[in-house]
Amino acid sequence: MALLLTIGVTLDLFQSWYPGPAGTLMRSASLCLLDAPLREAFGYGAPPAALSVVVRGSLRLRGRVVRRLPPRREPFHARQNSNVRGYPNGYRVAELGTFPGGGCPVAGGAAGAAPATD
């Protein structure tokens, strides 16, 4: 159940990066990248066939273009990209995560789940 919730939240996140109808299109495009058994396991139907052809073709085209580009003269690290947020002052492992209090976020805990440890 938690995995199904996770994939839905992840798709919601992808969709939130784009305004209005573009977000809906990106959500559908993301589903095009999943194979049929995986989509079915998560309870999603098949995206439109035409969209799947466009999405997969676009990725192949991008791959062909990038393959022909000259190599970078200097490496580009994630820390150089202002869109990638990180921990400029470091972090403590105990303070990471969505639920800083520790423990299972589901009321009553998950069946058979081990207790959280700090």
Buried (B, 14 or more C-beta within 10 A) or exposed (E): EEEEEEBEEEBEEBBEEEEEEEBEBBBBBBBBEBEEEEBEEBEBEEBEEEBBEEBEEEEEEEEEEEEEEEEEEEEEEEEEEEEEEEEEEEEEEEEEEEEEEEEBEEEEEEEEEEEEEE
